[in-house]
Amino acid sequence: MNWNLGWTEALGFATGAVCVWLVARQHIANWPVGIANNVFFIVLFLQAGLYADAGLQVVFIALAAYGWWAWARGDGPATAGVLPVRRTTRVEWAWLAAAGVLGTAALTVLLDRATDSTVPFWDALTTALSLAATYGQCRKLLESWWLWIAADLVYIPLYAYKDLYLTSLLYVGFLALCVAGLLGWRRTLAAAGSPSVTAVPA
């Protein structure tokens, strides 16, 4: 086993942990910290041959810019600076599921045919789950935490398989923070009262 600690992986570890902790606390500073984390992981994943995950970080940066703006703006003039936590509607679930299935299939084929990836399906699956979860995070959808939990359960063994042991350990921490974030956002939603939208229970 290669447990050598590189600066890129160490900085990715630190910024990633801080970012998820800030998201769980609904602190807007999670977005700039997250962007820094994405930059470190672009380099790390390219070195590891996880091409979809490397490309995903670029998309994360764009989504982070959107999320930063959405959280700062709130849900309109009356809630400037406060975007409320809410549940995912059935329509949103349908779009996310369709995008996830199609995205995973398309990326699997692309990675299998155009790269030397040894894990095309798992790389594609985690990419699709992470994109859906990040979109949900941008909109403060409660169920985005379930998508992150699902992604982390795949990421942990995947990174260990690619000898990224510190990153695998980081995702164990992410998993714990995601559970804490889910519980925290549930409490916030319960305190504010459930919005009157058709939603799928968590």
Summary of the structure (lengths in Angstrom):
residues: 202
radius of gyration: 16.8
end to end distance: 38.5
largest distance: 54.6
contacts: 648
relative contact order: 0.15
helix: 76%
strand: 2%
